[in-house]
């Protein structure tokens, strides 16, 4: 099978990331951690295969994720946790919105993340 026919494979578990709502890469794009230019060059993984990120999704319909050790959100400043939870949760909800619409790729990011056309310096 040609590489392009394989879809996006998770660099952690090796299985296909078949839905945008499962994509850590697109979540990071939506919340501004990956630029449009880097989207096709960055590794893909399931959100659940990145528990450090997944622990910040606090939404009905998303199972709570716990992380042990220094990256456990219970070990981080709680104001920073609330800020991160808000961003990552809104990003995950945006992925759900994108999955059921025809939104163009440059408009995937959250409104405060989008840059005006021609001003993306990433």
C-alpha positions in Angstrom: 0.0 0.0 0.0 1.3 3.5 -0.9 2.1 5.7 2.0 -0.6 8.2 0.9 -3.2 5.4 1.0 -2.4 4.6 4.6 -4.1 7.7 6.1 -2.7 9.3 9.2 -1.0 6.8 11.4 -0.5 7.5 15.1 3.2 7.8 16.0 2.5 6.3 19.4 0.2 3.3 18.8 0.6 2.9 15.0 -3.1 2.7 14.4 -4.9 5.0 11.9 -6.3 8.3 13.2 -9.5 8.0 11.3 -11.5 11.0 12.6 -10.5 14.6 13.1 -12.1 14.5 16.5 -9.4 11.9 17.5 -6.5 14.0 16.1 -4.0 15.5 18.4 -2.3 17.1 15.4 -5.5 18.9 14.4 -6.2 19.8 18.0 -2.8 21.4 18.3 -3.5 23.3 15.0 -6.8 24.5 16.2 -5.4 25.9 19.5 -2.4 27.5 17.7 0.5 25.1 18.6 1.0 23.9 15.0 1.1 26.3 12.0 -0.7 25.6 8.8 2.7 25.3 7.1 3.7 22.6 9.6 0.5 20.7 9.6 1.6 18.3 6.8 5.1 17.8 8.3 4.2 17.2 11.9 3.6 13.7 13.4 0.1 12.6 14.1 -1.3 10.8 17.1 -4.6 10.1 18.8 -5.6 12.6 21.4 -5.8 9.7 23.8 -2.2 8.8 22.9 -1.1 12.2 24.3 -2.5 12.1 27.8 -0.6 15.2 28.9 -2.7 17.1 26.4 -5.9 15.0 26.8 -6.1 15.7 30.6 -7.0 19.3 29.8 -10.2 18.4 27.9 -13.0 18.9 30.3 -16.3 18.3 28.4 -19.4 16.2 28.5 -18.8 13.2 26.4 -15.0 13.2 26.9 -13.7 10.8 29.5 -11.5 12.3 32.2 -7.8 11.6 31.7 -5.3 11.3 34.6 -1.5 11.7 34.3 0.9 10.6 37.0 4.2 12.4 37.6 5.5 15.9 36.9 3.0 16.6 34.0 0.0 15.8 36.1 -2.3 18.9 36.0 -2.9 18.5 39.7 0.8 19.4 40.2 0.6 22.7 38.2 -0.6 26.1 39.2 -4.4 25.9 39.2 -4.9 29.2 37.4 -2.7 27.9 34.6 -4.7 24.7 34.6 -8.0 26.6 34.2 -6.5 28.6 31.3 -5.2 25.4 29.6 -8.5 23.5 30.2 -10.4 26.4 28.6 -8.2 26.5 25.5 -7.9 22.7 25.0 -11.5 22.0 25.7 -12.6 24.8 23.3 -10.2 23.3 20.7 -11.7 19.8 21.1 -15.2 21.2 20.8 -14.1 23.1 17.7 -12.9 19.7 16.2 -16.4 18.4 16.7 -17.8 21.4 15.0 -15.3 21.0 12.1 -16.2 17.4 11.7 -19.8 18.2 11.0 -19.3 21.1 8.6 -17.5 22.3 5.5 -15.2 24.8 7.2 -12.1 25.6 5.1 -8.8 24.5 6.6 -7.4 28.0 7.3 -10.5 28.7 9.4 -10.1 25.6 11.6 -8.2 27.5 14.4 -10.2 29.2 17.2 -11.0 32.8 16.3 -8.4 34.3 18.7 -5.7 32.0 17.1 -6.4 32.8 13.4 -4.1 35.4 11.8 -5.2 37.8 9.1 -4.3 36.6 5.6 -0.7 37.3 4.7 0.3 37.9 8.3 1.2 34.3 9.4 4.8 34.4 10.6 5.0 30.8 11.8 
